[in-house]
């Protein structure tokens, strides 16, 4: 028996509107939530056109012209804007009847590429209970016929399985939200043998250690420790029969262990360090969970992953800048205090779920609005942008570098080129004393630039 996807009615209208544009094909992402019993699709987002394209551009009539890297880069950007509990759970293609034969092969290829791209940057690994099926939705632009199949992304040899696609009104109007604020104070030493161009790598290693602490933490939901297999709604007043958007919030406290238990032996390692990175501040975290008898373990897992994702994503954005700055002026690279981007939330019409993004301190509201249109095809009003937290800082004490200057420049240049090839389209922040602005030139050859 195949999986069943319950789909927000607004998704059906969105797909229908895309079909009416009379293009040979349109690709995009499906956003929602997986559970053991059923899956939910609450948004569909078309792949944005490249900079040189616009709505009137003639698209090649063969599916072989689909830019796989462009689609996967878009998926990586979108995954950053999803709070805990939501994920890119599939890919869709709207195509003319004559292209139907090749559509499934293209969808299969895109699904595996998207999953690989999204998971590559994550500090957590999928567990045994995680649903590994991803949806491949094929829509005929002429007849509007829908064919939904799934592929198991954990199995490279996976074949297509049939799946049901059922529309439902007010699907996510009353989902549950878990909120928490995590105080971060992470000290990451830089080994004396580690050159400055390994700054991002060292940071990721430090965040890996911190993420294990989060995984082992105790979570109090509304002041109580609940058994993993109990229903999350137990003890809460459930909203029934409502079609209006209404969110039930649960306040969560995260208790991290100060030390390992006595049953586990620990060892100390002494290493020579000549620098450090300190991440300090309070980060706002949020996860959403469906209201169909969700288990406590589902909710806690979603929130854990949001905590880990939001900090690692911000650091990834920030440290791209350091790689570039070292290459530009390595000799003047000194201790610096940096500000991580602040998190913001934006509502989705007809849903209790809010989507997320990150804002640097002098970034204009208009630039955030443009980003939502570009990435999520969603117009956002300025008054609907909710800044969730105060700024967090990064204190960077760089390691002393005794490497030959010429050799180091070559290493930095090579590292930079590799990073740009791997992380096309991510936000890069350049710190200087001139006025701030953000330029988005696309996803891959395009970078957002900001001068502070």
N, C-alpha and C positions, 0 to 999 in steps of 0.2 A: 504493500500500500504506500502510495506516494505522499508527500507532504502537502499540507493545505496552507495557502496564504490568504489571510484575511486582509483586505486592502481598503484603505480610506477612499471613499467615493470621490474625493477631490483629485486623487491620483488618476482615476479613470477619465475625468474631465481634462486633466492636464495632458494625458496621452492623446486624447481625441483632438485637442487643440494643436498638438504637434503634428498629428496626421494630416490636418487640414492645410498645412503649409506647402503641400505639393512638392516635396523634395524627394529625391530617389531613396534616401534613407536618413534616419536620425538615430544616434546612439545616446545612451545615458545610463544613470545609476539608479538603483532602487535602495531606499533607506528605510530601515525599520529595526525590528527586534525578533530574535529567535528564542523559542522556548521548547521544552520537551514535547509539549502537546500540540502547539500550533505556532505559526509564524505570522508576523504583522508587518505590513508595508504601509508607512505613513507619508512617505514622500517619494516622488520621482524627480530626477534632475537631469536635464539634457546636458550633453557634453558641450562646453562653450566653444564658440568659433575661435579660430586663431586670429591673431591680430590683423593679418592681411585679409581675413574673411569678414563678411557681414551678411545680413539677412538676404541680400540680393545676389550674393556670390553663387555662381553655378557650381554645384558639387558634382564630382565625378560619379558616374552612374554604376560603378563597380564597387562591390564591398571590399575588394582587395586594396582599395585606396584608403581605407580607414587607418588612421594613425594610432597604432596600439600604445605607443609611448605617451601620446597626448591624453588618451583616455585614462591610463593608469596614473599619470601625474595629476589629473583632475581628481581621481579617487583619493589620492594621498592628501590633497588639499581639503577635500570635503570631510575626510575622516577626522581631521583636526577640529572641525567645527561641530562635531557631534558629542553631546554629553554622554556620560556613562549609560550603558544599556542599549544605545543605538549603534548601528554599524551599517556599512555598505554590504547589503545581503544579496545583491544581485546586479545584473546588467540587463538593459532592454535595448531592443532595436526595432524601429518602425521602418518598414521597407515596402517597396512596391512588389506586386505579386511575382514579377519575373526574377526578383532577387531572393525569393523565399528559400530556394533550394540551398543557397550558400549561407543563409543566416545562422543556422545552428552551429556550423563549424566556426564561424566568426565569434559567436557568443561564447562558445566553449573556450576558445583561445583567450578572449577578453576576461572571462571569469577567473581563470587561473592567474593571469597577469595582474589583475586588480588585487586579488587576495595576497599575492606575493609582495606587491608594492606597499600595501597597507600594513601588513604584518612585519615588514622588514625593520621598521623603526621602533616597534613596540618592545618594551622591557619585560613584558610578561608573555608567557606561553599558553597556548590553548590547552585546556584540561580535557579529561576524559568525558566530562558531561557537556562539553561545548558542542553545539550543532555545527557540523562541517559542510552541510549541504548549502549550496548557493543557487539562486534562481536565475534562469535564463528565459527572459520574456520576449517573445516574438509577436509583433503586431503587424498585420497587413494594413497598409495605408488605404487601400481601396475598399476591402470588405469589412475592415475593422475586426477581423477574426483574431483571437488571442490564443497563443499556444505557450504554455508554461511548462518548463522542464527544470530539473535540478541536476547539479553535478557535485560530487563529493570532492572538495578541494584538498582533502588529505590523501586522496588517491589519484596520482597522475594518470592512471589508466581508466579512470572512472568513465562510465557511459551514462547517457542521459536517462533520467527517470521521469515519468509523467508526474505532474503536480496540479492541484486544483487552485484556481484563482477566483476568489469570491469577494465581491465588493460589499462594504458595510458602512453605514452612515455613523458619524460620531465615534469612530473606532478608538481614537485616542483622546476623547474629550475628558475623560476622568481617570487618566493614568496617575500612578503614585510617584511622588518625587521624594528622594532622600537627599538632604542637604547636610553638608558639614564644612567646617573651616579647619584646615590643617596648618598648624604652626610648623614651619620648616626652619631648621637650623642645621645645615649639613656642612661638615668640614671635610674637604677632599684634598689630601696631601699630593703634591707633585714631586715625584722622585727626582733626585739630583741627576739621574741618568736619562730623564725624560725631557726631550727638547720641547720648546714652546709650541711647535706645530702639532704636538700631540694633546693640546689642551682639551679639545672636544672629546677625544678618546678617553682621557683621564676622567673627565666629567661624567661621561656615560658609564664608566666603570664604577664611579662613586654612586651614581644614581641607581645602578644595578644593586649595589649593597643596600641602599636605602629602600629600594622597592621590596626587597625580601623582608625588611622590617614591617612594611605596610601589609604584606601578605600574611605575616604572623600576628598582626595586631588584633586586639579585641574591639568589637564594634558595639556600642550601646545605642539601641534604637529607642528614642524617646525615654532615655534613662534606664533601659532594661537590656539585659543580655538574653537573647532569644535563641532557642534551639534551631539549628539550620533547617530542619525538615518541617518546622511549623509554618503555618500560613502567615504571610506578612500582615494580612488584614485582620488577623485575630486580635481582638481588643480595640480595633479601630472602627469608627462608624463609617460604613461603606455607603457611597453615594449610588443609589439605584435609580434606573429609569431616566436619568438626566441626559439630555442631548446638548446642554450648554457646557462650554469649556470650563472645567473646574479642577483644580489640582489639590490633592491631599498631600501635604508636606509632612515628612517625618524628620525630626531633628536627630542627627547622628553625632556621637562623640567617638573619636578614635583614640584608643589607649595602646601605645606602643610599649614593648617590653624594654626595660632598662638594661637587662642583662640576660644571658642565656640561663636556662634552667640548670639546676645542679646535676641533672642526669646527663647533660651534654658537656663534654669536655671542650674547653676552649684553649687556644694557644695565642701567644703574643709574638709579633714579628717586629723587629727593630730595623727600620730602613732610613737611609740618609735622604732627607728632603730639603729642597731649597726654594720651595714655593707652595702655595695653597690656593684653593678656591673655596669660598664660603658663600653658600646660598642661604639667605635669611629672609623671612617674611611669613605672611599668612595667605594661603591660597584657598580660593573658594572652589568647592567640588560639588558636583551634583550628578545624580543618576535617576533615570526614569524606568519604571517597571509597569508592565501591563496589569490590568485589574482582574484577570481571570485566575483567581486563586494562586497568586504567586507565592513561592517559597522564600523564606528568609535568606537562604543561601544564594538565590538568584540575585536578590537585591544587594546583598553585601558584596558579591563578586563584581557586580556592575559598578558599585561605588569605589571599590578598591582599584579597579582598572582606570576609572576616571581620575583618581588621585595621582596615580603613576603617570598616566598619559599627559595630564595638564602641565605637570612640571617638566617632564622630558621634552615635550613639544616646545615649550618656551625657551628652554636651554638650547635646543637645536637651532632655533631661530637666532638667538643671541650670539652663539659661538661661531656661526658662519662668518660673522663680522670680524671676529678676532683673527681668524685664519687670513682673511684678506688684509687686515691692518698690519699684521706681522710682516707680510710680504711687501707692504708698501713702505713701512718705516719701522723696521725691527729694532734698531738701535735705541729709539725713543720709547720703546714699549716699557711702561712702568706700571706700578700698582694703580689700579683703577677700581672705581665703584660704578657698577652698571645697574640699570633698572630693568627688570624683566617686564614684559608686557602684561597689562591688566586684563583680566577676563571679563567678558560682557555676555549678556544673554538677550536673545531676541525672540518674541513669541511667534508661533505659527498659527495662522488663522484656523479657527475651528478645532484646535487641539490644545490640550493642557501642557504639551511638550514645548520647551524652548530650545532653540539652537544657540550655538556658542561661537565666539570668535575672540581675538586678542587685539588689544589697542595699546599702542605706545603713547606716552604721556602728552606729546604734542601732535598727535595724529588727529586730523579733522574728522568730524562726524560724517561729512560727505564721502570721505574715502572708505569708511566702514560700509556705508550704504552701497557704494559701487562694488565693493568686494562681495556683498551678499547677492547682488544682481548677477555678478560675473560667475561666482561659484555655485550658487544655489538657485539662480533664476528667481529670486524673491525680492520684491520691493519692500524696503523697510523705512518706516517713518522715524524721524529723529527722536521723537518722544518715546518710541518703543525700544530704544537701546538702553539697556540697564547695566551700568558698570557695577560689578559684583564685589569689588575688593579694593583695598589700598595697594600701592605699588610695593613689590618685593625687590630686594637688592642682591647683587652679586659682587662680592669683594674678591678681586683677582690679584694675587701676589705672584708674579711670574717667576719661573725658575731661571737661574743664571745659565746662560748659554755659552759654552766654550767651543762650540763647533765652528769649524772653518766657515767664514762668512759666505764665500762663494758657493760652497757645498750646501750650506743651509738655505740659500736663496733658491737653489735648484730643487731642494726637497720641498720647500714651501710652495713653489710654483706648481710642482707636480701634484702635491696634496690638494691644492686649491682646485686645479683642473678636474681631479678625480671627484672632489666633493660637489663641484658644480654639475658634473655629469650625473651624479647619483641623486642630487637633491634639487633638480631644476624646478623652478617655480616657487620655492619656499621664500619666506620673507627674510631679507637680509638688511641689517641695520648698520649703517656707517656712523660712527660717532665723531663729530667735529664741532666747531663753534658756529657754523652757519645755519641758516634757517631750515626748518624741517619741512619736508614734503615727501609724498609717497608716489612712486610711479609704478604702475602695474603694466607690464608689457606682455602678459600671457602667463603660461605655466612652465614652459621649459626653457626657451631662449629668453624668457621674460622674468625679471626680478623686480620686487618692490624695493625701492631705495628710499632710505630716510636719513637725513642729516640732522643731527641734534646739535 
